[in-house]
Amino acid sequence: MTSEKWLDIFKKAMEGDMHLQSMLARYSHLIDTRREKEYMRTLVYNNMAHRLLPLFLNLIQYGKSMAAQTVQLHNPNMGFDVADTLP
């Protein structure tokens, strides 16, 4: 809707048009409900992020250490030169 139409709707509602008043009340309720839903979604997301981020970071670190251990298992001579072990 254009701004002129909204202005007309608000003016008519202020003048006493019951239909437009009820329409604006429903629209206001819809906006309030969406705002509350978004607020709750934000609270849940922040709570989950606060709890899951440390677990996720630990999992990444665990994965890096497991990868390093796998490389060491498949390359047992890694870390020293074979020539150093010869007599």
N, C-alpha and C positions, 0 to 999 in steps of 0.2 A: 504494500500500500504506500501511496505517496504521503508526504508529510501533511499536505493540505487535507487529505481525507481523514488522517488521524486527528488533526486539529478540529475538524468538523465533528467527529465522533465524540471527542472530549467535551466540546462546547455543548453539544446536544445532551450528553449525559449530565453535565453540570446544570443544564436547564430543567432536568427532570425526566428525560426519556428513560423509562424503566427497562426497556429492552436493551438499550445500549449500556445502561448501568450494570445489568446482570452480565452482559457480554464482557465488559471490562473487569468485572469481579472474577469471572471465570479465567480470563486471560491473566489477571494478577495472581490468582491461585496457581495457575500453570507455571508462571515464572518463578514463584516462591518454591514450588515443588522441585523444579529443575535446579534452582540454586542450592536447595538443601541436599539434593541427590549428588550434585557435583562436590559439595562440601564433604559429604560422607565418603565419596569416592576418593577424595584427596586425603582424608584422614586414614582410610584403609591403606591406600597406596604408600603413604609416608610411613605408616607403622610396619607394613610388610618390607619396605625398602630398608628401614632401620634394623629390622631383625634379620633379613636375608642377606644383606650386603656383606657382613662379616663372614657368614657361612660360605658365600660365593667366593670371596677372596681366599678363604682357607682351602676351598676346593681347587682353586687355580694353583695355589702354592703346592698342594698335595699332588696335583697332576704334573707339575714341573719336576718335583722330586722323583715321582714314579718314572717319568720319562728319562731322567738322568740315570736312575738305577737300571732301566732297561738298556740304555746305551752301554753302561758299564758291563752288564751281563753279556751282551753281544760282542763287545770289544774288550776282552779281559786285559789286553796289553796297553790299554789307554792310560795315559798318565805317566808312563816311563818308557824309555827307549829300549828296544830289544838289545841293542849293542851294549848297554850298561849291564846286562845280565850275563854276558859271555865272559868266560874266564880269561 
